[in-house]
């Protein structure tokens, strides 16, 4: 066995610990997180002929530079490093470079227990960047929309109820023009109709119905000062939300285009019927990637996607429980796949209903269905072949039974 390395990374510096195959120290140094430091770090790893480098994150600038330099990288979760510290503390004591030592020893003695990072293509990395950025912006939009909704419920509930979604473009445009009840004193049917036309309102309610909904809500009894303050809060939240909503729409279009042109895009798009599900297909592709070596079996994919339970055994107890350690983003996308297909796909509906009949809760039944889909998705992914219902044996058997 050749040399192994552990890197305790930080935003300003990186501690490096390198040993030979028997655990003898070869080098222990600290490098700054700048271009000169990264170049020197990689040169040291090459000079010591490091065969494996362990680090506590699966991505980032440093990981990208290591992979680009052809150095195999082992990503070990921080919780696993934390659990292993006591195992090595007596031998190494405790100092600022202790975690680098623990990572190095895990790479040297337990390398087979952790998967090597499998770099994806440029198209997949670009798609992952778009998808994850959109997800982060959606989380921000939801948080701001909840704050805006709370403000309106406190002093003007009609404005919160007039349109279906508080963060829709038409609702934000309305609040931008009418941020408080006092701003709507001259608002009548004709003026509202003109406003809806200017903002391309696509709802089915007439101006009369919208005004009725706006004015039938209860009125708040608050002071003038508080109303002015809440009006300012609505203006601020609306002004913050509008560009975020627009950027999410723009990213959605970019993601849709990138997914359709991706070499593996058709594999994931074939699992959905609704064109709006392209975001979930893109999320699955971004998280799974296009490097087939990353998931050598469908069980490894199911485990990373959180669709396979974990066995907890102690004495006479032997339970299968929810898997917490997984790719949370991938788990979310797999759950959306399972939940969407149970409504229109006969086989998926049957798997879900049979799980429910056995007493499984809705989330548990979705994971059971998600586990079944991972087997199919993994096979299609490995074979570079989109899903084809005519070749789905379980589906065809079910349809034949139903006549």
N, C-alpha and C positions, 0 to 999 in steps of 0.2 A: 504494500500500500504506500502511495506517495504522500506528499505533504498535504495537510488540510489547514484551513484558515477559518477564523471566526472574526466577524467585524461587528463591533458595537457602534452603530451609526448614530449621528446626531446632526443637528442643523449647522453646527459650526466646526465640528471635528469628528474624526472616526478613529476608534481604537482597534488595532489589528493584532491578532495573536495567531502565530503559525507554529505548527509542530510537525514532526515527522510521523511515520506510521506507527511508531512505538510510543508516541506522546512526548518525546524529547523536544524542548523548546528550540525553535530555529530563529524566531524573530518576534519581538513585541514592541510595536511602535505606535505613535499617534500621528495622524495626518490631518491637516486643516482642510475644510470643505471649500477649496478654491481650485482653480484649474491646475496650478502647480502641485497641490496636495493630491488631487485625484490621479494625475499622471504618475507621481512618485509611488502612490499606493499600488497602482496596477503594475508598475515596473517591479516592485518588490515581489508581488505575487508571481510574476513571470520568472524572475530570477530564482525564486525558491521552488519553481515548478509545482505550484499548488494545483492539485487535482480537483479540489472541491472547496467552495467558499460558502460558509453559513452566515446568514444575516436575518434580522427580525422583520423583514418586509419583503413583499413579492414584487414591488415596483418602485419607481422613483428614479431620479437622475443617476445615483450611484449604481443601482442595480442595472440600469440600462448600459452604463459604461462597462461594467464587468462582463455582461453578456456580449456586448460588441467586441470586447477584447478576447472572446472565446473562452472565458473562465466559467466553468459550471457553477451555478448558484443554487444553494439550498435555502429555501425560505422557511424559517421556523417561526411559528406563532409566538408572540411574547408570553402568552400563558404557559406554553410548553417550556419556554426558557425559565420562567418563574418556578415551575414545578420541579425543574432539574437542578436548581441552585443548591439545595441542601445536599444533593448527591455529591457535589464537587467542593463544597465549602471547606471541608476539613483538609483537603489536599492543597487548596490554593489560598485559603484565607479570604479576605475581602479587601479589594481596592477598586479604584476607578476603572480598571481594565478587567474586572472579574467576569462581566458578562461576555466579553470577547473570548475569554478562556472557556466559559461554559459552552458557547456556540461552537468553538473549535473542537472541544471534546465530543459534543453531540454529533458533529460532522464526522469525526474520526471513528467513534464507536457505534453510532446508531444511524449511519447514513442511509441504510436500507429502509428505515422506518419513515423517512420523509421523501416526498417526491421532488425531483429536480425541477427547476423552472424551465418551462418549455416556451421559448420566445415565439411570438406570433408574427405574422406578416405586417407590413406597413399599413395595408388596407384595414386589417383588424384593429391595430393599435389606434388608427385614426378614428374608426367607428366607436371604439371603446371610449375615447376622449369625448366624442360628441354625446354619446348616450349618458355617460356619467355626469357630464356637465348639465345636461337637460334634467336628469334626476335631481341634482342638487338645486337647480333653479325651481323645479316643481315643489320641492320641500320648502324653499323660501316663499314661493307664491302661496302655498297653503297656510304657512304661519302668518303672513301678512293679511291674507284674506280673513283668517280667524280674528285678527285684531280689528280689522275694519268692521266685520260683522258684529263684534262685541260693542264697538262704539255706536253703531246704528241701533242696535237693540236697546241701548241705554237711553237714547233721546229721539230716535226717529225710525221705529221698526218698519214703517211702510216702505222706506227706501230699500230696506234689506229684502223685502218680499216681492217687490214689483217685478223683478226679473229672476229667471231660474237660478243663475249662478252669480254670486256677488263679484267674482273676479272675471266675468265675461266682458268682452270689449264694450258691449252696449251698456252694461251696468256701470262700468268705470267711466264711460263717457257721460252718463247721466249724473253720476255723483260729482264729476268734475264741473259740470254746468250747474247742478243743484245740490250743493254740499250740505244744506240744512233746510228745515221746513220753511223758514222765512224766505228762502230763495225761490220758492215755488208759488208765491202769492199770485203772480200773473200767469201761471201755467194752466192753460185750458186744453181742450181737445185738439183744436187746430194747431196750437203751438207745439203740443206734444207730437202730433202727426208730422209736422215739419221736422222736428228734432229726430224722430225715428227714421224718416226718409234720408236725412243727411248722414246718419250713422249706419245706414244699411241694416236696419233691424230685420231679422229673419224669423222672429217669433210669430205665433199665430194669433196672439191677442190683439184686439183693436185698442186704439187710444182710450176709448171709453172704459173698456175692461181694466186697462192698466191704471187709469186714474182712480177707478173704484177701489182697486186693490191698494193703491197708495194711500188713499184717504180713509179707508175703513179700518186701518190699523189703529191701535190705541195711541193716544197722545201722552207724551211725558210732561210732567210738571217740574220744570227745572228753572233755575235762575238764568238771567241774561248772560252773566259772565260764564257760567258753565256751558251754556249752549254755544257761545262764541269759541270757547276752548275746544269743545268737541267738533265744532265745524272746522277749526284749524287742523285737528287730528285727522278728520276725514280727508281734507285736502292733501295733507302730507302723505297719508297712506295710499290714496288714489294715485298721486303723482309718482310714488315709488313702485306701485304695482303695475302700472300701464307699460313701462318699458320692459319689465320682466316678462309679462304676458306676451309681448311682441317678440322678444328674443326666444321664448319657448316655442312659439309658432315657427320662427325662422329655423331654429335647430331641428324641429320636427321635420321640416321639409328637407333639410340637409341629410338627416338620418335616413329618411325614406329613400332618397336618391342613392346614398352610399350603400344601403342594404341591397337594393335591387341590382346594383352593378358589382357587388362583391362576389367573388368566385363561389362562395358557400351560401350566398343569400337565398338562392332557390330552395336549399335544403330546409331552412328554417321557415321561410314564407309558406311552404307547402303544408305546414301544420295548422294554418289559420284560414278561416273563411272570410272574416270581416277585414276589409282593407285597412281599417283603423288600427288593427292589431299589429301593424308593421313595427310599431315601437317595441312591443314585447318580443317579436321575432329578432329585431336588432339587438335587444338586450340579451337574449339567449346567445346570439352569435358573438357579441362582444365579450361576454363572460366566459363562454366555453372556449372561444378562440378557434384557430384553424390548424393548430399543431396537434396531430393525432396522437403523438406520444404522451401528451399530458394526461389523458385518460385511457389507459390500456385496456380497461374493462368497463362494462356498463355499471358495475358495482361502485367503481371509483367515482364515476360521474354522479351516480345517485347519492353517494355519501357527501360529495362536495356541494351538491345542490340541496342538501338537507331533506331529501325524500326517503332516505333509508333510516330506520330507527337504530338506536344504540342499545346493546344488551348490557344491563346492570345486574351482576351476579354477586351475591354475598351470602355465604352459608346456604340456607335453604331457599333464599330469595333468588328469583331469576326473572327479571322484568325487562321488557323492551320499552324504551322511553324516547321522548322527543330528542332529536339531534340538534344541539345548540351550536356546536363547532362546525361551521360550514360557511360557504360563500353566501352571505345574506342577500346580496343583489341577485345572484343566480336563483336562490330559493324563491324570492319574490316573483321572478319571471316564470319559473316553473309552476308556481301556484296559479298565476294568471292563465297559463296555458291549460292547466287542468280545469280551472273553473270555467273558462270559455268553451272548451270542447265538450264539456258534459251537457251543454244545452243543445248542441246540434249533431254531435258525432254519436251514432248508435252504440258503438263499442264503449266509448268513454262514458256515456250515460249509463250503460249496463254495469260497468266496473264501479262507478260511483254509487249507484243505487244498491248494488249488492253489499258494498261496504257499509252503507247506512243501515241496511237491513240486519247486519251483524252487530249493530249497536255502536258503530263508529260515529263520532261527532263530525260536523261538517268540515272542520280543518283537517281532522284525521283522514276522512274519506278523500279529501283533495290530495293529501300526501300519498295515499295508496294509489290513486289514479296517476299522480305525478311520477311515482316510482315506475308504474307500467309504461308511461310515456318515455321515461329516460331510456328504457331498453330499446324502444323503437327509434328514438332520436339518436342514440349512440350508434346503432347499426347503420342508419342512414348517413350519419356523419362520417363514420369510418369508411363506408363504401362510396362516399361522394355522390350519393343518389337521393333525390328528393323523395319524400313520403308519397307512396302510391297506394290508395285505398284498395285497388283491385288485387294487390299482393299482400294485403294484411289478412293473414289466415284467421285470426280470432274474429275479426270483423265479418269476414265472409261466412264463417261458420255460424255466427250469431244471426246474420241475415237469412241464411238458409233455414235455420230453425224456426224463424218467424214467418217463413214462406214469402 
